């Protein structure tokens, strides 16, 4: 475990390879699971404000669910999560050539909104556990990501490098630079 600022970084983020392979997995992280993706409290406003713009990309079922229940739900301990359809797909999903993708991110990539998607989705398969004085970054291993692990090995990219952009989005460029320095200093010991 590395400590960088107020963030505990699991060694698996450094030692394990990863590179999403949507052609193989079909975007299963958006359509499988028993809970929605975590949403940070300050993201609720982004979802509500941008929903009228990105909803045009969602499925009819997703739109009906969000129109009825809102842009977020609660997990069993009361934390905010994305709403799920009955088949366990995220309400914000859409399909492109059989691959599940994020309607929020599509609107972002089309320069229609400034909010990319919930940070937990952008960081996946890293999950953040909030501790009293730290954020703990852990690797969430899931069978549906086996092809991403294999592709990561083939291209030689560790998980923390694959997720550089969302890590910088969450913690800042200075933090990410400190992470790399800490990794390199550990490698040289």
N, C-alpha and C positions, 0 to 999 in steps of 0.2 A: 504494500500500500504506500503510495506517495502522498505527501501533503503539499499542496500548492495553494497558498493563501488560506482561505477558509473552505477548501475543497479537498476531500479525501478521494484519491483516484485509485481504483482497483488495478492491480498489476495486469489483469487480463486485457485491459484497454490498450496496453503497451505491447504485450506479448502475443496476443491473438490477432490473426488476420481477418479482414472483413471487407467485402465490396458487394453491395446490393446487386442482385441478378434478377431483375423483374421478369425477364423472359422465362426464367425457370420457376420462380415462386408465384408469379401472378399477382404480387401485391398482397399476399396472405396476411401480413401484419395489419392490414386495414379491414379485413373481412373475417378474421378468426379471433375468438377470445370471448371470455365471459364478462369482461369489464371494458368500458371505453378507455381511451387513452387519457392519462392525467392532463388536467388543464390547470394552469396557475391562475390564482384569483384575478390578477391584472389582465388576463387574456379574455375574460368574460366579455368585457366591453368591446374588445376587438371583434369577437365572434358576433355579438349582437349588432354592432355598427356595420359590419361588412356582409352580414348574411343576405341582405337584399341584392347584393352584387354577385356573390358567388353561388347563390342557390340555383341559378340557371344551369349550372353544371351538374347539380345533384340528381339523383334518381327521384322519380315521383314518390316512392316510398319514403325516402329520406326527407324530402320537402314536407310531406304530410306529417311525419313524426316531429320535425322541428317546429312546424307551424302549430302543432297541438301542444307540445311539451316544452319548447324552448331550445336554445342552442347548447345547453349543457345538462348533465344529469349528476347524480351523486353516487359514489361507491358505498360499500357497506359501512365504512367509517366516517362518511360524510364529506369526503374530499370531492372536488369537482372533476368530472370526466366527460368525454364526448358521449353523446347519446348513441345507443346501439339499436339497430333494427332487430326484429325478432329472430332473424337468421344469424345474428351476432355481428353483422357488418356495421361499420361506422356509418352513421347517418350522413356524413359528409363525403361519402365515397361516390365515385362515378367509374364507369368502365370504358377503357379505350383498347380496342383490339384484344378483348378478353382479360386485360390487366386492370386490377383495382388501383385507382389513383385518387388523389385528394382534390376535391372541388375547390377548397380554399387555396391550395397551392396553384391550381390552374389559373385562378383569377389573379393571383400574385404574379405568376410568370407572364401573364398577358398584360401586365402593368395596369390592372384595374383596381387593385388594392395594395396597400403597403404592408399588410400583415401576411406573413408567409404561411403559417400554420402553427398550431400549438408547438411549443418548444419540445415537449416530450415526444411528439411525432418526428420532429426534425432530428432529434438526438437518437432515435431508436436505432440499435438495440441497447443504447445506454439508458438506464433508468436512474433517476435522482431520488435518493432517500434523504429527506430533511431531518437532520439531527439538531440538537439545541445550538451548537456552535459551528456546525459544518454542514455542507452538502456532501453526501457520499455518492460517488459515481460508480455504478456497478453494471456489469455486462449481463443483460437478460438473455440467457441462452434459450433458444426455441428451435425445435425440429424444422420448422418452415424456413429457417435461415441457413440450413446446411449448405445450400448452393452458394450463398453469399460467403460463407466461411471458405469453401473450396475456391471460389473465384478470388477471394482476398489472398489466399496462399499463392495462386497462380500469378497474380499481378504483384505480389509482395508488398501489400499495404496493411499496416497495422490499423486496428480499429480507431485509435485516437487520430490518426492521419486521415482516414476515410471520413471521419466526422469533424474535421477541422472547422468547417464553416459554421455548423450549429454550435460547436463549443465556443467559438469566438462570439457568435450571436449571444450566447448565454452569459459568458464570463468576461469577454473582452479580449482584444488582441494581446495586451500586456500579460494577461493571465496565461494565454496559450503559449506565448513566448517563454514564460517562466516554466510552464509544463515541459516544453521541449528542452530547456536548459537542465531541468532536474533529471529528465530521462537521460540526456547525454552525460551528465555528471555521474549518474548511477552506472551507466554502461562502462565508464572509464575507471570504475573502482575495481 
